[in-house]
Amino acid sequence: MNKKLLITILTIFLSSFIFSQIETPQPSPLSKFSQKVGLDNVNIEYSRPSARQRIVFGTLIPFGEKWRTGANENTKITFEDNVKIQNKLIKKGTYSIYTIPNLNSWNLIFYKKYDNWGLPRDWDDDLVEIEVSANTISLPFYIETFTISLNNLNNNGCTLDIFWENTLVSFNINSLTQDKVVKSINNTLNDNPSSQDYYKAAVFYLEEDLDIKKAKLWIDKCSDLRQDLPYWMLNQKALIYHAFGSVDKSIEIAKKGLKLANETNIKDSINTLKETLSYVSNN
């Protein structure tokens, strides 16, 4: 066959192939999300298979065997700073997530190598950063698509939750925020602090049930510097005084805050001060 003719035919064929490709939805679509936990972000990237009328755990995914925890490429998690998971320290960085599902509990493995496709061909125990376990929870409803999420957020962490079929497994993440914030408070309050610095320090100590004497001292210093506190600061001051044991004074402060909130005509603010006044008056 003529060489030029052959090249022409191949060009037409390849062009036709390229332009006629049909794009269809992926059976296990990729999901990426970032969540602020405490002071730092936790990033998760994973693919989400669906059950599609299959029995998942114990059949499709056997009990007692390592699982890639998702589909396609490795499920990856990145911590911007050190955290504790189920009270075990894990250093900042990126890890593959593997699991060993069982009927009543799961093991969760953080593996230092994260560029595998699924399970490593040669598993290396030296690359396991930590391994933790948690009991399974039977759900009263069905989850069609495999889901990983970060829930129950608070100042000091969250839960890493894995859902599929009728199963939930929840692992506690401690973001070690309290230690970081206390250190920041000590440094800031020793270096010409503002009224806002005193306010934030006082509220954190109240929320974390730390030294309430310090919280009261700092909210008073905030008051001295600012003098006319806005209603949202008075709300927290009333709660701090109540926790300190000055109930009558806390009621007085809450009433003042409610009066200022009423002047704003902001419904949510008014309701918040009403709730605070009710709490300090009845507890």
Secondary structure, DSSP 4 states (H G I P E B T S, - for coil): --HHHHHHHHHHHHHHHHHTPPP---SS-EEEEEEEETTEEEEEEEE--B-TT--TBTTTB-TTS-B-SSEEEEEEEEESS-EEETTEEE-SEEEEEEEEE-SSEEEEEEES---SSSS-SS--GGGEEEEEEEEEEEEEEEEEEEEEEEEEEETTEEEEEEEEEEEEEEEEEE--HHHHHHHHHHHHHTS---HHHHHHHHHHHHHTT--HHHHHHHHHHHHHHHSS--HHHHHHHHHHHHHHT-HHHHHHHHHHHHHHHHHHT-HHHHHHHHHHHHHHHH-
